[in-house]
Amino acid sequence: MKLQTFKISKALKKELYRKALHLSSLWIPLFIYLVHPGISIIFFSALFVANAVIEYGNYKKYPWARQTFGSVFFRILRNKETTHGRFQISGSLYVLLAAIGCTLMFPQPVAVISLSVMLVSDTAAAIIGKLYGQRKIYKNKTLEGSLAFFLSALIINMLCEPIYHFTYAGVIACAAATFTEIFEDKVDIDDNLSIPVVVGVFLLILN
């Protein structure tokens, strides 16, 4: 029993650390809102290339890459991101790809909301699901975690009222993003990319 408790707490600690790093990326939607889209795209593209080079160097076990990437992030990567035998990019690259894509495809307010939902609501779902999730609705997804995702996404849309009018479109976009998060294994795209794209597309089309 003691050993099992230790394993659970260790897994939770790892998840909390991962999500803390996830939330630290909230500077991205703020940057998009404050900076000209052209500058944002150039900046995020440069970060994407630099990050990709470091991650590939980490995969190839180059010492310089291990020192910069591996020592900080390797212990918190998911199993699918550490698959041996082939290069698998981490979630951080998908976040940067989402930043580039949302800046290109959507108006600034929509890009801000879309990325904020991905960063905050995905974190809320993971933490609430780990701590309080009791009712499984699909594989490892719980009702409590999914409700946390949906409600936090709604709150983000409401808080962004000054820059983008909150209507039924926001509710539908939040619901669509929630289903995308629940059935992420059915979508052959990392949820760091699929969630903001879904939110942005629904907001843009329905408004």
N, C-alpha and C positions, 0 to 999 in steps of 0.2 A: 504493500500500500504506500509506504513512504517513497519507494523508488518510483512508483507511478505518479505520485504527486510532484516529485522533482521533475520528471519528464514533462508533465503538463506545464508547470511553471516556467521551465526553460523554453518550451515552445512558445508560450505566451510572451515571454520576455523578448524572444527573437522577433515575433510578429509586431510587438510594440515598437521595437527599434526600427524595423522596416517601415512601419507606418509613420514614425516620427520623421524619417528621411523623406517619405512621400509628402508629408505636410510641409516640409521645408521648401518644397518646390512651388509653394504658393506665390513666390516672387515672380513666377513666370506669367500668370494672368495679370498681375500688377504691371509688369514690364510692358506687356502687350497693350494695356490700356493707356500707359503714359507715353509710349514711344511710337514713332511713325512705323506703320506696317513694314515698309521696305527695310528699315534698320533692324526691326525685330527678326525678319526672315534671315537676313545676313548673319545676325548675331547667333540665332539658334542653329543655323546651318553650320557655322564654325564650331559651335559647341558639340554638335552632333558628330562631325568629322573627328574632332579631337577625342571625344569619348569613345567613338568606334575604334580608333587606332589603339587607344589604351586598353580597351576590352579585348581586342584581338591579340595584343601583346601579352595580356594576362593569360589568355587561352593558350598561347604558344610558350608560356612560362618564361618570358623574357624578364630578367631581373628588374629593369627599370619600370616595367609595367606592373610587376608584382608589388613593388614598393609604393606605387601611386594608387593602384586600384585594388589589388588583391588584399592587401593588409587591412583595408578599410571596409570593403564591401563583400568580399568573397564569403564570409561567414554568414551573411544574411540572405544570400541568393536562394531562390527556390530551386528544387531539384531539376526542373526543366531547364534552368539557366546554367546548370553545372554538368550537363550531360557530356560524358566523355566520348571522344571520337569525332565530334563535329562542333563547329563554332556556333554558339547560341547566344544572341544578344540579350542583355538584361532589360528589365523594365524601364530603367532610366533612359535608354535610347528610344524606347517607344514613347515616353513622355515628351522628349525633345521632338520626335517625329510628329506627335500630336500637336505640339506648339507650332511647328512649321505649317502643318496642314490646316489647322484652324485659322491661323493668321492669313493664309492664302485664300481659304474658301469663304470665311465668314466676316461680317462686319466686326469691328473691335469689341462692342458690348457682347455679342453672341460668342465670340471666341473666349472672352473673359469668363462668362457664365459656364460654358462647356468645359473648360479646363478646371475651373473651380469645383464643379460637381464631381469630376473624375478624382481630383485630389482629396477633397473633403469627404464626399459620400462613400467612396471606396474605403477610406480609412474608418469611417463610422461603422460601416457594415462589418468590416473585419473585426474591429475591437468589440463591438456589441455582440456580434455573433460568437466570438470566443468566450466572452465573459458571461453572457446571459442566454445564449442560444440553446433552446430546448426542443423546439419543434422543427424537425428537418422537413424541408419542402422539396429539395432536389439535391441528391448526393450530400456534399458537405455544407450546403447552403441552408440557413435557418430562417424561419419567419421573422424572428427578432432582428437578425442582421439585415434582412431585406427591407423591413420597415424602417430601420435606422437609415438605410441608404435613401429610401424614398422621401422620408420626412426631412432629412438634412438637405437633400437636393431641392425640395420645395422652399426651404428656408433661404437657401442661397439665391434662388430666383426672386424671392420676395425682397431680400436685402439689396438686390441689384435693380430694384424698381427705379431709382433715380437715373440709371443709364439705359434701362431697357424695360419697357412696360410689361408688367406681369399679367398674363391672361390665361385662358384655358390651354393655350399652346404650351405654356410652362409646365402645367400639370401633366399633359400628355407626354411631353419630352422627358419629364422626370420618371413617369411610369415606364416609358420605353427604355430608358437607361437602366432602370431597376431590373427589368426582364433581361436586358443585355448582360448585366452583372450576374444574375442568377444562372443563366444558361451560357456562361462564358466558354465552356468547353465545347459547345455546339458551334460557336463562332470561331472560325480559324484565324482570328486576329487577337492580339493581346488586348486585354480590357483597358489598358492605359491609352490605347488608340481608339478602340471601338466605342467606348463610352462617350468621350467628348464629341466624336463624329456624329453619333446618334443624337445626342442632345442638340448639337448645332443644326443638324439637318431638320429636325422636327421644329425647332424654334423658327428657322428661316422659312420653311414651307408653310407652316400654319399661321405665321404672322404676316 
